[in-house]
Amino acid sequence: MPRLRKCTIAALLFFCLAGLKQVAGQQPDPEFFIPEFFISLAPSVVTVEQGGLTMLTVTIRCNTSSFAAVKDCNSRPKFDLYLSEFPDGTSAQTAGGRIGDNAIAINASSEAKVGSFAVQVTVVAGTTTQVQTFVLNIRQAASVASAETAIREPVAVPAGPLLTWEHHVVVAKTPEELKRMANDLGRASWELVSVVSRQNARGTELIGFFRRPSR
């Protein structure tokens, strides 16, 4: 009888240890839950007038706390950027997301809705999705606001078409290349509005923002 009890206890210990080993083997790899990158926005509050253009910078940086995350992050040729919850009359243009600073042009039409709005920025690459929110303030155009507050006699103004703009973004590796692009676009009535630079793994890039009256 004692011998049978000893065998039973040994068998129970064997099955218990085998079950623990199996459960341990099913635990997920902790690296899977580590994000490859993080994002930040500057400025956190963006202000633009009706009919104007402004800039937002989305900075993408790799998660250096994990070797696997850094490796996956650096191997990404690009990051997908999405902006949502834009108010009526506004739009945004990006040049494709990369590690470092990414410039986004935000355009407000002359009929854009005035007020403050929370706009969401989403960046996706691999298994990581990062979301940040900034405040977009749309103000009435200064010329319109001053005209409304001024006290003057009514003046008959002939009705005419409302001027609207279309926008275009280019990316150049050197100032010479940007100049050549600007000359080519100038022949099609595009005018250069602003230029920003950004750093990435490949060096410095120049981003040019152009506009022309809508056709």
Secondary structure as the mmCIF struct_conf table of DSSP 4:
data_model
#
loop_
_struct_conf.conf_type_id
_struct_conf.id
_struct_conf.beg_label_comp_id
_struct_conf.beg_label_asym_id
_struct_conf.beg_label_seq_id
_struct_conf.end_label_comp_id
_struct_conf.end_label_asym_id
_struct_conf.end_label_seq_id
HELX_RH_AL_P HELX_RH_AL_P1 PRO A 2 GLY A 25
TURN_TY1_P TURN_TY1_P1 GLN A 26 GLN A 26
BEND BEND1 GLN A 27 GLN A 27
HELX_LH_PP_P HELX_LH_PP_P1 PRO A 28 ASP A 29
HELX_RH_3T_P HELX_RH_3T_P1 PRO A 30 PHE A 33
BEND BEND2 ILE A 34 ILE A 34
BEND BEND3 GLU A 36 GLU A 36
STRN STRN1 PHE A 37 ALA A 42
BEND BEND4 SER A 44 SER A 44
STRN STRN2 VAL A 45 GLU A 49
TURN_TY1_P TURN_TY1_P2 GLN A 50 GLY A 51
STRN STRN3 LEU A 53 CYS A 62
TURN_TY1_P TURN_TY1_P3 THR A 64 SER A 65
HELX_RH_AL_P HELX_RH_AL_P2 PHE A 67 ASN A 74
TURN_TY1_P TURN_TY1_P4 SER A 75 SER A 75
BEND BEND5 PRO A 77 PRO A 77
STRN STRN4 PHE A 79 PHE A 79
STRN STRN5 ASP A 80 SER A 84
HELX_LH_PP_P HELX_LH_PP_P2 PHE A 86 PRO A 87
TURN_TY1_P TURN_TY1_P5 ASP A 88 GLY A 89
STRN STRN6 THR A 90 THR A 94
STRN STRN7 GLY A 97 GLY A 97
BEND BEND6 ILE A 99 ILE A 99
STRN STRN8 GLY A 100 ALA A 108
TURN_TY1_P TURN_TY1_P6 SER A 110 GLU A 111
HELX_LH_PP_P HELX_LH_PP_P3 ALA A 112 VAL A 114
STRN STRN9 GLY A 115 ALA A 125
TURN_TY1_P TURN_TY1_P7 GLY A 126 THR A 127
STRN STRN10 THR A 128 ARG A 139
HELX_RH_AL_P HELX_RH_AL_P3 ALA A 142 THR A 149
BEND BEND7 ALA A 150 ALA A 150
HELX_LH_PP_P HELX_LH_PP_P4 PRO A 161 LEU A 163
STRN STRN11 TRP A 165 ALA A 172
BEND BEND8 LYS A 173 THR A 174
HELX_RH_AL_P HELX_RH_AL_P4 PRO A 175 GLY A 186
TURN_TY1_P TURN_TY1_P8 ARG A 187 SER A 189
STRN STRN12 GLU A 191 ASN A 200
TURN_TY1_P TURN_TY1_P9 ALA A 201 ARG A 202
STRN STRN13 GLY A 203 PRO A 213
#
